[in-house]
Amino acid sequence: MASLIAKGLGLGSEALTLIDNSPGAKRTWQEFSGFGKYILDDFLTHDFRGKKFDLVFSVGVVEHWAEKKERLKVIKRHAELSKEYVIIRVPRKGVAGKIFEIYGRMKNEGGFEKNYTSEELKKEISEAGLKALKVNEGLFSTAALAEPN
């Protein structure tokens, strides 16, 4: 998805840095895109050496912490790394999200996943020190565009 956004904005591959600690995600990226630089590491602990990005974009990250305090820490990490914008996409709370979760097997055995309404995501983004510019609910996900305060 990040590759599509970068390409849609007319950016070259040097403009995109992806980070994930999943070797499976890296293999998928290599198979389908290979666009940009991929760092196999933990987003929360990786040392970016003071580097900040124009856009920090995440899908499937924030919702996996059961404790609100921990989710806010993850959102704050987005803000720390952003010069301008943050996009956070999480599962949507509601019937469609529940069906997707059940039939799509979104939860691993013993895993946790919080589903969000637009108001819940907006509130957590604000509590983490970001200013929500736009929050939108799709059929299966809730997404927010924000900027650091």
MOQUINOR-V758958 format. One line per field, one symbol per residue. ss: DSSP state (H for helix, E for strand, L for the rest). psi: psi as a letter, one per 20 degrees, with the letter a starting at -180 (. if undefined). A space follows every 50 residues. Layout:
BEGIN
ss: ???
psi: ???
END
This chain:
BEGIN
ss: LHHHHHHHLLLLHHHLEEEELLHHHHHHHHHHLLLLEEEELLLLLLLLLL LLEEEEEEELLHHHLLLHHHHHHHHHHHHHHEEEEEEEEEEELLHHHHHH HHHHLLLLLLLLLLLELHHHHHHHHHHLLEEEEEEEELLLEEEEEEEEL
psi: ghggggghikqrhiippqpqjohghgggggghfjpapppnaphhipojlj pqqhpppqpkfhijphpghhghhgghhghhiphgqpppprqppagghggg gghilhprpjrqppqqrhhgggghgghijqophppppagirpqpprqq.
END
